[in-house]
Amino acid sequence: MFGNGAVSKPKKVTIANTSRTAPVSFSSIVASGDFAIANGCGATIGPKSKCSVTVTFKPAALGAHSGTLTIRSNANNSPTSVGLTGIGTQPKK
């Protein structure tokens, strides 16, 4: 169960496959810390295609928080990580 912090509006992270010929297959896309994936990409992304992962922030406490979005796939640069940050504030009444 989450604590005092307000829940943020979801933010999108775009993942692009820059290959002209090879699809990318994801083995996992996970968020750490007080961040969660609301919806994400399918299992595969085609050549020269993009998909979006929607990340939400639900802080367990007030103050600064950090996490990581980790993308594991068959791509040459896997795993890829995206830093996530947020500030837990009082919920609006």
Backbone as JSON, one array per atom type, in Angstrom:
{
  "sequence": "MFGNGAVSKPKKVTIANTSRTAPVSFSSIVASGDFAIANGCGATIGPKSKCSVTVTFKPAALGAHSGTLTIRSNANNSPTSVGLTGIGTQPKK",
  "N": [[0.85, -1.18, 0.0], [0.47, 2.24, -0.73], [1.97, 5.24, 0.56], [1.86, 8.54, 1.8], [2.3, 10.17, -0.47], [1.34, 12.03, -3.44], [-0.2, 10.78, -6.43], [1.26, 10.77, -9.62], [0.6, 12.11, -12.96], [0.54, 9.81, -15.64], [3.52, 9.12, -17.53], [5.07, 8.89, -20.76], [7.46, 6.7, -22.19], [9.35, 6.36, -25.0], [10.29, 3.72, -27.08], [12.53, 2.88, -29.57], [13.15, 0.98, -32.49], [15.87, 0.96, -34.37], [16.9, -0.57, -36.38], [16.94, -1.56, -39.79], [16.12, -3.96, -40.73], [15.86, -6.04, -38.8], [13.65, -7.36, -36.35], [12.97, -6.51, -32.9], [12.88, -8.36, -29.98], [11.37, -8.34, -26.87], [12.44, -9.35, -23.66], [11.94, -8.54, -21.12], [10.44, -5.69, -19.57], [10.78, -3.55, -17.07], [9.99, -1.54, -14.19], [11.53, 0.15, -11.45], [11.67, 0.93, -7.9], [9.47, 3.48, -6.73], [7.97, 3.46, -9.0], [5.87, 2.35, -11.68], [4.76, 0.26, -14.38], [2.18, 1.19, -16.4], [1.08, 0.53, -18.86], [2.43, -1.12, -21.73], [4.8, -2.03, -24.3], [4.29, -4.49, -26.89], [5.36, -7.94, -27.29], [7.22, -7.87, -29.3], [8.91, -5.59, -31.49], [8.79, -4.17, -34.65], [11.13, -3.68, -37.44], [12.49, -0.39, -37.8], [10.47, 0.78, -36.22], [8.41, 2.08, -33.52], [7.48, 2.01, -30.03], [5.52, 2.67, -27.09], [5.98, 2.96, -23.57], [4.09, 3.33, -20.74], [4.6, 4.99, -17.77], [3.97, 5.18, -14.31], [4.06, 7.11, -11.27], [4.03, 6.47, -7.96], [4.53, 7.54, -5.07], [5.85, 6.26, -2.0], [6.39, 7.8, 0.12], [6.86, 11.23, 1.13], [8.96, 13.58, -0.66], [12.09, 13.36, -2.59], [12.5, 10.84, -5.09], [13.91, 8.03, -6.81], [14.25, 5.84, -9.61], [14.44, 3.12, -11.97], [13.87, 2.35, -15.36], [14.11, -0.6, -16.92], [15.04, -2.21, -19.83], [15.04, -5.2, -21.41], [16.19, -7.09, -24.1], [16.65, -8.65, -27.36], [18.32, -6.91, -28.64], [21.4, -5.3, -29.64], [22.31, -3.41, -27.76], [21.31, -4.18, -25.32], [21.08, -4.89, -21.8], [19.02, -1.94, -21.67], [18.79, 1.07, -19.87], [16.68, 3.5, -18.33], [16.74, 6.38, -16.48], [14.61, 7.29, -13.81], [12.85, 9.84, -12.11], [11.19, 11.45, -9.37], [9.13, 13.54, -7.28], [7.7, 13.17, -4.23], [4.71, 14.52, -3.15], [2.22, 16.22, -1.15], [-1.05, 14.89, -1.42], [-3.64, 16.39, -3.45], [-6.52, 17.93, -2.07]],
  "CA": [[0.0, 0.0, 0.0], [1.28, 3.45, -0.85], [1.89, 6.17, 1.68], [1.28, 9.88, 1.74], [2.56, 10.94, -1.68], [0.34, 12.15, -4.5], [0.08, 9.99, -7.63], [1.47, 11.66, -10.76], [0.03, 11.74, -14.25], [1.44, 8.87, -16.33], [4.45, 9.66, -18.53], [5.42, 7.89, -21.76], [8.83, 6.5, -22.63], [9.28, 5.78, -26.34], [11.36, 2.79, -27.44], [12.64, 2.83, -31.03], [13.99, -0.01, -33.14], [16.49, 1.67, -35.48], [17.3, -1.52, -37.42], [16.13, -1.53, -41.02], [15.72, -5.31, -41.14], [15.65, -7.01, -37.72], [12.75, -7.02, -35.25], [13.5, -6.62, -31.54], [12.0, -9.1, -29.08], [11.6, -7.96, -25.48], [12.32, -10.41, -22.67], [11.29, -7.89, -20.0], [10.48, -4.24, -19.4], [10.36, -3.4, -15.68], [10.28, -0.28, -13.49], [11.9, -0.08, -10.06], [11.36, 2.01, -6.96], [8.06, 3.85, -6.61], [7.47, 3.61, -10.36], [5.23, 1.14, -12.19], [4.35, 0.33, -15.77], [0.73, 1.15, -16.54], [0.93, -0.28, -20.06], [3.71, -1.14, -22.41], [4.93, -2.55, -25.66], [4.04, -5.92, -27.07], [6.55, -8.78, -27.14], [8.15, -7.61, -30.41], [8.76, -4.35, -32.23], [9.33, -4.39, -35.99], [12.18, -2.79, -37.91], [12.16, 1.03, -37.99], [9.21, 1.04, -35.53], [8.47, 2.6, -32.15], [6.37, 1.7, -29.14], [5.59, 3.48, -25.88], [5.73, 2.38, -22.26], [3.54, 4.35, -19.85], [5.12, 4.81, -16.42], [3.33, 5.98, -13.27], [4.84, 7.35, -10.06], [3.2, 6.41, -6.76], [5.52, 7.57, -3.98], [5.5, 5.69, -0.7], [6.65, 8.83, 1.11], [7.13, 12.55, 0.57], [10.35, 13.86, -0.99], [12.67, 12.91, -3.86], [12.58, 9.4, -5.32], [14.48, 7.66, -8.1], [14.05, 4.46, -10.03], [14.99, 2.81, -13.28], [13.11, 1.54, -16.31], [15.09, -1.48, -17.54], [14.5, -2.87, -21.02], [15.88, -6.33, -21.83], [15.74, -7.58, -25.4], [17.71, -9.25, -28.17], [19.07, -5.84, -29.29], [22.83, -5.24, -29.3], [22.55, -2.54, -26.62], [20.52, -4.66, -24.17], [19.89, -4.15, -21.36], [19.02, -0.48, -21.71], [18.15, 1.63, -18.68], [16.26, 4.9, -18.34], [16.59, 6.89, -15.11], [13.3, 7.87, -13.48], [12.86, 10.63, -10.87], [9.92, 12.08, -8.99], [9.09, 14.14, -5.94], [6.46, 12.89, -3.55], [4.07, 15.71, -2.56], [0.92, 15.99, -0.51], [-2.17, 14.79, -2.37], [-4.61, 17.49, -3.45], [-7.76, 17.57, -1.35]],
  "C": [[0.89, 1.23, 0.0], [0.97, 4.42, 0.27], [1.26, 7.49, 1.31], [1.39, 10.58, 0.4], [1.43, 10.92, -2.68], [0.77, 11.29, -5.69], [0.2, 10.94, -8.81], [0.67, 11.22, -11.97], [1.02, 10.8, -14.92], [2.31, 9.61, -17.35], [4.82, 8.54, -19.49], [6.92, 7.91, -22.03], [8.74, 5.78, -23.97], [10.52, 4.92, -26.58], [11.35, 2.68, -28.96], [13.56, 1.71, -31.46], [14.57, 0.67, -34.37], [16.98, 0.74, -36.59], [16.37, -1.41, -38.62], [15.57, -2.91, -41.36], [15.32, -6.24, -39.99], [14.62, -6.53, -36.7], [13.48, -7.17, -33.91], [12.45, -7.33, -30.7], [12.36, -8.75, -27.65], [11.48, -9.2, -24.58], [11.71, -9.85, -21.39], [11.43, -6.38, -20.1], [9.93, -4.0, -18.0], [10.78, -2.04, -15.13], [10.59, -0.6, -12.04], [11.51, 1.12, -9.19], [9.86, 2.23, -6.86], [7.4, 4.07, -7.97], [6.88, 2.28, -10.82], [4.87, 1.36, -13.65], [2.84, 0.17, -15.83], [0.34, 0.35, -17.78], [2.2, -0.17, -20.86], [3.63, -1.66, -23.82], [4.53, -4.01, -25.7], [5.35, -6.68, -26.93], [7.62, -8.46, -28.17], [7.86, -6.25, -31.01], [9.47, -4.52, -33.57], [10.45, -3.43, -36.33], [11.65, -1.37, -38.15], [10.82, 1.41, -37.34], [9.47, 1.56, -34.13], [7.3, 2.04, -31.36], [6.57, 2.53, -27.87], [5.27, 2.66, -24.65], [5.22, 3.52, -21.39], [3.94, 4.02, -18.42], [4.36, 5.73, -15.47], [4.26, 6.07, -12.06], [3.88, 7.41, -8.9], [4.12, 6.36, -5.55], [4.99, 7.01, -2.67], [5.69, 6.7, 0.41], [6.88, 10.15, 0.39], [8.62, 12.68, 0.26], [10.78, 13.24, -2.31], [12.79, 11.39, -3.91], [13.24, 9.15, -6.68], [14.21, 6.18, -8.36], [14.64, 4.28, -11.4], [13.96, 2.01, -14.09], [14.16, 0.72, -17.05], [14.43, -2.28, -18.65], [15.49, -3.95, -21.44], [15.29, -6.91, -23.12], [16.9, -8.29, -26.11], [18.52, -8.2, -28.91], [20.52, -5.81, -28.81], [23.11, -4.42, -28.05], [21.78, -2.96, -25.36], [21.44, -5.13, -23.05], [20.1, -2.64, -21.47], [18.26, 0.02, -20.5], [17.82, 3.09, -18.88], [16.07, 5.31, -16.9], [15.23, 7.55, -14.93], [13.44, 8.66, -12.17], [11.49, 11.22, -10.63], [10.03, 12.65, -7.6], [7.73, 13.88, -5.35], [5.95, 14.15, -2.86], [2.77, 15.33, -1.88], [-0.16, 15.86, -1.56], [-3.06, 16.01, -2.28], [-5.88, 17.01, -2.79], [-8.96, 17.95, -2.14]]
}
